[in-house]
Amino acid sequence: MKLLTLALLLATSTSAQPTAAPQLTAANIIAIAPSTASCAGSVAQSECRTAAQAAPWLTYSFSNFGHSAFSTQAALLSLILYETANFTYSVNHYPGVPGQGTRNMQSPAFNLLYAKWLSESCKNCRLSAAQVANAEGASVEAVLDLVNGDEFGFGSAAWFLATQCTADVRAALATGTAEGWEAYMGCVGAQAGGERQAIWEGIIGLGHW
Ligand SMILES: *[C@@H]1O[C@H](CO)[C@@H](O)[C@H](O)[C@H]1NC(C)=O
């Protein structure tokens, strides 16, 4: 009888499933940047995306590139919100650098590297080496067009962190410390502090999605 009770207890305790980390939602983004609730009245209708449109592509990119820590995801989202004026833009308009864009506003050289990575190293990305070579031969804008749809455009920040930053930067960022944020800013070639950091600190203050 005692053994049976123990067996039942064990069965009960081992049947508990580990809880998956909560995922970024549109509501999280709207809480941080209320204007992302809607694109009505946006000055860039073709580029603007709402939180509801962006959230699935962002979580997809976090998962594709293995960015599982909340603080890392917070850093990627804050960079994107800053660079796109809260998802308003996907192309650099000020000053208007040709070929600069995506949701982390990558410069043309990185957009080409990204396009090549997508065509060579991503199995399900449906971008061929020939398409990339043609675009490269045409213009920097053509290369940007290849990587600036929602799937790739919202994924470029995660790609950049995974492929252009060191493992040390990723490890530091995942700890959620200011040092980690500074290391990330160093990798993307931006100054820590200012509005960029304020957005990240605001998200970090939430503690979780
Ligand atoms: C983005 O949204 C935040 C939060 O509402 C706001 O403080 C910031 O000014 C917005 N950024 C731009 C460029 O509009």
The ligand as an SDF file (V2000), in Angstrom:
LIG
                    3D

 14 14  0  0  0  0  0  0  0  0999 V2000
    8.1980   55.5920  -29.8610 C   0  0  0  0  0  0  0  0  0  0  0  0
    7.3170   55.3760  -28.7760 O   0  0  0  0  0  0  0  0  0  0  0  0
    7.8080   55.8550  -27.5300 C   0  0  0  0  0  0  0  0  0  0  0  0
    6.8350   55.4060  -26.4640 C   0  0  0  0  0  0  0  0  0  0  0  0
    5.5720   55.9610  -26.6620 O   0  0  0  0  0  0  0  0  0  0  0  0
    7.9860   57.3630  -27.5950 C   0  0  0  0  0  0  0  0  0  0  0  0
    8.5180   57.8360  -26.3790 O   0  0  0  0  0  0  0  0  0  0  0  0
    8.9370   57.6900  -28.7460 C   0  0  0  0  0  0  0  0  0  0  0  0
    9.0440   59.0880  -28.8790 O   0  0  0  0  0  0  0  0  0  0  0  0
    8.4580   57.0710  -30.0380 C   0  0  0  0  0  0  0  0  0  0  0  0
    9.4900   57.2900  -31.0580 N   0  0  0  0  0  0  0  0  0  0  0  0
    9.2740   57.9520  -32.1790 C   0  0  0  0  0  0  0  0  0  0  0  0
   10.4580   58.1670  -33.0330 C   0  0  0  0  0  0  0  0  0  0  0  0
    8.1830   58.3950  -32.4770 O   0  0  0  0  0  0  0  0  0  0  0  0
  1  2  1  0
  1 10  1  0
  2  3  1  0
  3  4  1  0
  3  6  1  0
  4  5  1  0
  6  7  1  0
  6  8  1  0
  8  9  1  0
  8 10  1  0
 10 11  1  0
 11 12  1  0
 12 13  1  0
 12 14  2  0
M  END
$$$$
